Amino acid sequence: VGTIDGLAIAKSALLGPDGAAGIETLHARGTCVVAWTFADDRCDRKRFPSPQAEIEAAFAAGIDAIFTAYPRTGVAARDAFLKTR
């Protein structure tokens, strides 16, 4: 049995009530956390005003990377998040 270097989780699990705590636990074990799939046409508009805001919230929760169907939105969200750090 090998080791797990990274884990990809659904964005719905990431942005749930235990998402950030789960990410911290995985990071403590040395695991990279990637969330999927962010798409402009599948943004949770009840919780986020825009697809970019949804992705920024994922980065704020601690994920390391995302899968997205809309790279421009993903890059804009990443860049906006990094400016706040």
Backbone hydrogen bonds in HBPLUS format (Angstrom, degrees):
<---DONOR---> <-ACCEPTOR-->    atom                        ^
c    i                          cat <-CA-CA->   ^        H-A-AA   ^      H-
h    n   atom  resd res      DA  || num        DHA   H-A  angle D-A-AA Bond
n    s   type  num  typ     dist DA aas  dist angle  dist       angle   num
A0032-CYS N   A0005-ASP O   2.87 MM  27  6.16 172.2  1.88 140.7 141.5     1
A0007-LEU N   A0032-CYS O   2.77 MM  25  6.19 146.9  1.88 159.4 168.9     2
A0034-VAL N   A0007-LEU O   2.88 MM  27  6.11 167.0  1.90 154.3 156.5     3
A0009-ILE N   A0034-VAL O   2.77 MM  25  6.28 154.1  1.84 161.7 167.4     4
A0036-TRP N   A0009-ILE O   2.98 MM  27  6.23 145.5  2.10 149.9 155.9     5
A0013-ALA N   A0010-ALA O   3.02 MM   3  5.50 132.9  2.25 110.9 122.0     6
A0014-LEU N   A0010-ALA O   3.15 MM   4  6.48 158.3  2.20 150.4 157.1     7
A0011-LYS N   A0036-TRP O   2.67 MM  25  5.41 141.4  1.82 175.3 170.5     8
A0015-LEU N   A0011-LYS O   2.92 MM   4  6.02 161.2  1.96 154.8 157.6     9
A0016-GLY N   A0013-ALA O   3.35 MM   3  5.18 163.0  2.38 100.2 104.1    10
A0019-GLY N   A0016-GLY O   3.18 MM   3  5.17 166.0  2.20 109.5 113.1    11
A0022-GLY N   A0018-ASP O   2.98 MM   4  6.11 157.4  2.03 154.7 161.4    12
A0023-ILE N   A0019-GLY O   2.98 MM   4  6.23 152.1  2.06 149.9 157.9    13
A0024-GLU N   A0020-ALA O   2.96 MM   4  6.22 159.0  2.00 148.9 154.1    14
A0025-THR N   A0021-ALA O   3.02 MM   4  6.27 155.5  2.08 146.3 152.7    15
A0026-LEU N   A0022-GLY O   3.01 MM   4  6.27 160.2  2.05 147.3 152.2    16
A0027-HIS N   A0023-ILE O   2.86 MM   4  6.09 162.9  1.89 155.0 160.0    17
A0028-ALA N   A0024-GLU O   2.92 MM   4  6.10 152.9  1.99 145.8 153.2    18
A0029-ARG N   A0026-LEU O   3.05 MM   3  5.16 135.7  2.25  98.6 111.2    19
A0031-THR N   A0026-LEU O   2.93 MM   5  5.19 162.5  1.96 146.1 142.2    20
A0030-GLY N   A0027-HIS O   2.83 MM   3  4.90 159.2  1.88 108.2 113.8    21
A0064-ASP N   A0033-VAL O   2.79 MM  31  5.40 160.1  1.83 153.7 160.7    22
A0035-ALA N   A0065-ALA O   3.05 MM  30  6.57 156.0  2.11 145.6 148.1    23
A0067-PHE N   A0035-ALA O   2.83 MM  32  6.26 140.6  1.99 159.0 165.6    24
A0038-PHE N   A0067-PHE O   2.96 MM  29  6.31 171.4  1.96 151.3 150.8    25
A0069-ALA N   A0038-PHE O   2.98 MM  31  6.43 153.3  2.05 159.9 167.1    26
A0042-ARG N   A0039-ALA O   2.92 MM   3  5.20 164.6  1.94 115.4 119.7    27
A0045-ARG N   A0043-CYS O   2.95 MM   2  5.61 117.9  2.35 111.9  94.9    28
A0047-ARG N   A0044-ASP O   3.07 MM   3  5.70 146.2  2.19 114.6 122.9    29
A0048-PHE N   A0044-ASP O   2.92 MM   4  6.00 149.2  2.02 152.4 162.1    30
A0054-GLU N   A0050-SER O   3.13 MM   4  6.47 149.4  2.23 147.5 155.9    31
A0055-ILE N   A0051-PRO O   3.12 MM   4  6.45 157.0  2.17 150.5 155.4    32
A0056-GLU N   A0052-GLN O   2.90 MM   4  6.15 160.6  1.94 152.3 158.4    33
A0057-ALA N   A0053-ALA O   2.99 MM   4  6.15 150.8  2.08 142.3 149.4    34
A0058-ALA N   A0054-GLU O   3.19 MM   4  6.52 143.9  2.33 137.5 146.9    35
A0058-ALA N   A0055-ILE O   3.03 MM   3  5.00 119.8  2.40  94.6 110.0    36
A0059-PHE N   A0055-ILE O   3.02 MM   4  6.44 157.6  2.07 154.5 159.8    37
A0060-ALA N   A0056-GLU O   2.89 MM   4  6.13 156.1  1.94 147.7 155.1    38
A0061-ALA N   A0057-ALA O   2.94 MM   4  6.14 135.3  2.14 137.7 149.1    39
A0061-ALA N   A0058-ALA O   3.15 MM   3  5.05 127.2  2.44  91.6 105.5    40
A0063-ILE N   A0058-ALA O   3.37 MM   5  6.14 165.7  2.39 150.8 146.6    41
A0062-GLY N   A0059-PHE O   2.94 MM   3  5.15 148.1  2.04 102.7 113.0    42
A0073-THR N   A0070-TYR O   3.08 MM   3  5.60 121.5  2.44 113.2 126.0    43
A0074-GLY N   A0070-TYR O   3.11 MM   4  6.40 161.7  2.14 153.0 158.7    44
A0075-VAL N   A0071-PRO O   2.83 MM   4  6.00 164.8  1.86 159.2 161.6    45
A0076-ALA N   A0072-ARG O   2.99 MM   4  6.08 160.7  2.02 143.9 149.8    46
A0077-ALA N   A0073-THR O   2.89 MM   4  6.05 157.3  1.94 149.3 155.6    47
A0078-ARG N   A0074-GLY O   2.92 MM   4  6.10 161.7  1.96 147.0 152.4    48
A0079-ASP N   A0075-VAL O   2.89 MM   4  6.04 168.2  1.90 153.1 156.3    49
A0080-ALA N   A0076-ALA O   2.94 MM   4  6.08 159.2  1.99 145.6 151.5    50
A0081-PHE N   A0077-ALA O   2.89 MM   4  6.05 161.1  1.93 150.7 156.2    51
A0082-LEU N   A0078-ARG O   2.89 MM   4  6.12 163.0  1.92 154.1 158.6    52
A0083-LYS N   A0079-ASP O   3.13 MM   4  6.33 140.9  2.29 141.3 150.7    53
A0084-THR N   A0081-PHE O   3.00 MM   3  5.41 145.3  2.12 108.6 118.7    54
A0085-ARG N   A0082-LEU O   3.23 MM   3  5.31 158.7  2.28 103.1 109.6    55
